[in-house]
Amino acid sequence: MSATSSESFVHGQRLMLIFLVALCIVVACVLSTETTMPTQNMSNKERAELREEARDMFYHAYNAYMQNAYPADELMPLSCKGRYRGVTPSRGDMDDILGNFSMTLVDTLDTLVLLGDFTEFEHAVKLVIRDVQFDSDIIVSVFETNIRMVGGLLSAHILAEYLQKHADTMHWYKGELLEMSRELGYRLLPAFNTSTGIPHARVNLRLGMKDPMLKKSRETCTACAGTILLEFAALSRLTGDPIFEVRAHAAMDALWKLRHRGSDLMGTVLNVHSGDWVRRDSGVGAGIDSYYEYLFKSYVLLGDDKYLARFNRHYNAVMKYVSEGPMLLDVLMHRPHAKSKNFMDSLLAFWPGLQVLSGDLKPAVQTHEMLYQVMQMHTFIPEAFTVDFQIHWGQHPLRPEFIESTYFLYRATGDHHYLQVGKKALKTLQQYAKVSCGYAAVNDVRTGKHEDRMDSFVLSETIKYLFLLFSDPQDLIINVDEFVFTTEAHLLPLSIAQLGNATFSFRQTDEHNVLDFMRTCPSSNRLFPEKVRKPLRNFITGSCPRTTAGKRLSALDFQASNADHLRAVYDMGITMVSVGDRSQGKAKSHEEGEMGLQFMQEMLELTKMQSINQLAQLQAVAYATDENPQDWIALMAGPSHFSPELTGDQFVQGDVILAKPLRACDESLENAEEAKGKVLVAERGDCTFVSKARLAQKVGAAALIVCDNVPGSSGETQPMFAMSGDGKDDVLIPVVFMYSMEFGKLSAVMQRRKQPLRVRVMQMVEFKRWQLAKEQRQNQTASVAQKPDKEL
Ligand code: DMJ
C-alpha cells in the first residue's frame, strides 16, 4: 500500500468513525431521555409484512416495466407501454431526462441486490450490457444522466464485484458496467467546457456541445451543476482516470465562489459563462436541493474537510434565514430577510434526512412532522403547497423524498412513529397510485386523477426506501452503513476514499471548522422525537383554513379622508383624539389633529411600501372607476420570475380581453387576432404559467394576467407569490397573477361596462405613490379654494 493510499485508508476509517459516532451521539441523545415512549409500537410481524408488501410493490412495478416497456427509458403505466425519446409525443424540457438508454432498468439494478434477488440482478446486468448504448443524437440533462445512469451503472458495478466476492456468483462479470459508465462520463464532459467550469445543463450524447440546438445554452440550476461530484469521484477512483473528479471539484469550487458573501446563500439559476445569478431565490427545494446534499455527502465519501466547512456555512445560513419553525421558505440570497415565495415544494422533503445525517435531529423531526401533516391533509404531498398548507401545485409524481427522510429518522431514533408514517405512505401508494400496469403518478391530489407516467425513481428510490425502512439492517445482504446513498439512492461505498486520488490532497483551509459541525448535534441532551413532535401535532389544523368571516378594512386600503374608514377604525377600537392638551399627548387643535391623521396615514403608507418590497414587487392592475375617469382603483396582483419587471413609473396599458380557450394552453388562441395589443387574461391550470405567457406573447398581447382557478382565493387572506418559470428569459411582456376574488372584481367591472375595460399593469408601490401625490394635490387645491371663504 502506498503512502497516499494508506493515509486515505486511515482517513476513510476515521471518517466512517466520525460518521458513526455522530449517528451514535444522536441516537444516544435520543435514547438517554426518560420521556414517554411513542404510543403505537409496530410488531416485528407487522414490520416484516410491510417489508414483503414493499417487495411486492417493487415486482409489480418492475415486471410491468420489463414486460411492457423495456428497453424504453420509462413505463407509461396507463397506456402500458414504453416511453421512447423522439417516438412518444414530447413533453418538452421534461423529456431531457430520457436518452433511449433503458433508464428505468439501469436506475433499478442496485435495488435488485438490496432485495436479495441476485438471479434477476445478473439477468438485468446482462441485458444492460447487451442492449444499452449511448451513441445517440439526443440532447440529455447532464444532471439527470449523471444521477440516474452514471450512478446506476457505478453502483451496479460495485455490487456485481461485491457479489462475486461474497456470494460466489457472476464470475463472468469483468467490469463492463464500469466501462459503460466511463463512456457515458466522457459523453457528459463537453458540458464542462465553460469559462467558469460550471457545466451546461444539457449536452448531446453524440455531438457534445456541437449540437446547434445548444448554441444558446447558458443557464443551469445550482443543483444541476452541484450534483456531480459523488458519481464523478467514484468514476475517477474506480477507473483511475482523474478527469471526472477534477471537473466535478472545479464545478463545486466555482459554485462556492458564487455564494452571497453577506448571507452565505445561493440562488437557484445561474449563467454558466458569466457566473451571474439569474434567479436569486434561495431555499432548500427545487433547483438547489441536492447541491447541499452533495456538499455534505462529498465530505462523508471523500473525507475532504472543505466540503464539510462549506456545508456548515450554507447550513447555518439556511437555518438562519430560510427555516421558519418547521417550515422552509425561500428568501432572496441578497436580501435574506425578504421571503420570495409563499409556498414550499415537495422536493424539500429530503432536507430532514440530510439534517439527520449531519446530526441536527430536532429541526429534522419538526419539518418531517409538518410534511407528514401536509401528506395527511392532501393524501400525498403535492408538488407545491402554500404557507397555509393549501395546494399550490397539485401534482404528485410518487417522489421519494419524504419516505427517504422517514427512513433516516427511523434509523437515527428507532422511534416507531416513523414506521407508522412509512406504513401510511405505503398504503396510500397502494390505494391511490397502483394501477394494473405499475404505479401511476397523480396529476392532481385533489382529484386523484392519474398521469401516464412512472418515473424511474419510483423503483430506484421510493420503493427502495420503503423496503429499507421495514427491513432490519442485519437481514440485508450488504451493510448499508458502509455506503453513502447518492441523491438517486445509489450505493457508493465509503471505501472509495481508500482508492486515493493522487490529484487531490486534503487541504486545511480557513473554511474548515469542525467545531461548527460538532455544534450541530442537538444541544438538548434530553431530546426525544415525540417531545419535539407533540407541540406540532395540530400545526396545520390549528392554522388553516385561514378565512375571515366578514370583509374588514385592511391597512392597505385605509384612507384618512374617508369617513367610513374612520368609523371602521373606531369600531376596531382605535380612537382618534383631535382636541385637548399637547402636554398630555393630545392634539392641540383640529388642524393638528388632521396633521396627526395625515402623519398616521404616511406611516401606514411607509409600512405598506415596506411590506410590498418584501413581497418582491407586488403588482397592480388599475382601472378608472365607473363614476369618475380620474379616480383609479388598483387590484392586487403578483409578479412573475420570468417576465420583465415593471419598475418606477413604467406601466403597460390596454383593454382587457379573455383568452379563448380561457386556460390558454393550446398552440394558439381562437381570438388571437383580437388579442393583439390587449391585456390578455388566462386562467391558471392545465399548463405552466410560462407557457401561457409564451402564447400571449406569440399572439401579440401587451401583457398577461393569469387568474387563479381556486374559487374564493384572495390576496387579502393569503400571501402573494411570484410565478415561477423554467429558467429561460424569452418572455418579454409583463405577466401578473391575480387571485380569484380580485379577478372577480375586475370581471364584474368588465361585464358592467359597455365599452372594453382599459387597465394599467404596474407596480403597486408606484400606484400608491401616484395616488398619494394626487390626493395631496387635491388637498392643496381644496385648501386654496377654501381659504378665501374662511377669511371672509
Ligand atoms: C430524483 O431523481 C432525485 O432524488 C433528485 O435528487 C431529485 N428528484 C428526483 C426525485 O424526486
Residues whose N, C-alpha, C, O or C-beta is under 5 A from the ligand:
A	BS01	DMJ	S290 R399 P400 F457 T487 E488
